[in-house]
Amino acid sequence: MDQRELLKFLKDRDDIHLSSHEWNGIFSNQHISGRAFLNLTKLDFLSIRLPLGPAVELADFVEELRENHFKTFSSRNILGELLRKYKLDGNSLEAIPLFKLARVTCEIQDSDKHFVNCMTEIMVRLKNYGSLFVDSLEFMRNEYVAAILHAALNIARVDTQKEFSMRSQCEMLGEESIGRVDYAIKLESSLKMNKKGKEDGDFDYLFGIVTTGRDWIFLLNSSDKIFQGSKLPYTIEFTEEALNEDSEEYQTLRKSIRRVLGVIVGLLKDRACADKSSVNRRARLKEYYTI
């Protein structure tokens, strides 16, 4: 995160009380970027002659950011646990075999009202936050992710006439869970499906999404196997250049969002229309195998 992006982000907060002169003094004169900001302490802020109150507020905020950054870093260890659990060799996503993602992907029409609304929300975020970078804060990434997930839910709800709900910051409990997820999408009839599954073998499969906002990885998980949808992530470039609707960047943004939406809607529709029989669900899963 560069100085301009960091300064814009911090100025929008209402819990840090600094004048424009003090903000500019910190970031313009001291050459502080996102990476350097995470290493600052209260003594550092006092050393550049900030008043005690704002120095404490900034130090507390830096500590919060550090904790979130550490949680994100620590969660990467989940990949290693996942590979060991499914007895896969290697230490990267390349070790996970592929499934036929195209079988569940839907075509999203350019005129779809929920896609149009999604693009409007994305453009507002781009205008307010600017480009999404590799080291952008997690809350910024979630702003873009949430807009896309809500659009996918709305499209799937219309297409299937089924009810979905979404919860944020959910703790996944059970034998197959490995901790907290940012978003969990639930099909309202899923409890009945799970009860039926237990009666005839308790076999089912789930789809998962791992995303930074920019990169999207789609997973298929059953009780004894895991697959990914593509060797490379689906990518969405959120750049300020896309604010110009006549630009190539804008057209690329639209195409990328439609592509990701098509996958998510397809995954939701698959689960909404899945047969309640474990035997039939097992057969359906085999159709997605690439080998």
Phi, psi and omega in degrees: 000125183277176184300317184297315181294317180295316180298318180297319180296314184288325180295334181283349180279142182259006181253009176236116191257094177225149176280165178301323179297318180291319177301310182297326179295321180294309192268328180279313184281329185263353177057051182263125175252183183300315183295318179292324182300323182292346181258002183278152179236175178301319179298323178297316181293322178293328182293338177260021171068036170280147174300155185301316183303302178299328179296318178293317180299315180294320180296318177297320181293320177300320180297320177299316180296320179299317181297317178295320179296320180293320179297319179296317180295316183295327182295341178294337178294343178301325180302314180299319179296321181296315180295320179293321181300319182264013174055047179257136179280147178110177181225027179216173181298338180299338180286344183273125181292166185266152166238166187278085183298328182299335181293335181251353183287137179255159174267121178264123181288142180299333183267358181304128187295329180285328173293318178300315178296321178299315179297322178298315179296318179298318181294324176297317180294320178297320181292322184277322185260336186084190183298150175266120183254171180302322183257021176295152183294152185299323182298326178293318178300316182296331177299317179287319181299314183299320180299318181290317181296319179297319178297317179298317178299316181295318180294315180295324179297318179293316185290326186257344186058029176248157180262131175241155172223155181230136177236145178256155178051059181260140174268121181272119183248139178139176184295329184267358186273156178226019174132208186275144174240153180290321180220140174232129180252129185240133170275127189299336180270004188295330179296320178293320179297318181294323179296316178297320181300322181294334181285334184232041171118348177055039176260135176203172175221156182228153172257148177225158179231130172245122184215149171258006189094314177276310182256138183233125178241131183249129185240150173238127186231127170243186184294335184229005182217156172219142181224159172241157187277341182200155179293324179246148179296152165286134188240138172238121179266107178268093183239149180298335178299334181287351176295338174276108186290352175266000186272159175294326179298323179294316180295321178295320178299312179301313182297318182293319180293319176300321181295313179293317178302319180300321178291310184298316178299319179298319178296318179294318180294323178300314181290325180292329184256005183297140177294143181284346180281130178297325179298314180290326178292323178295319179294322179296319180299319181298333178294339183270350180292145176268346179227000000 
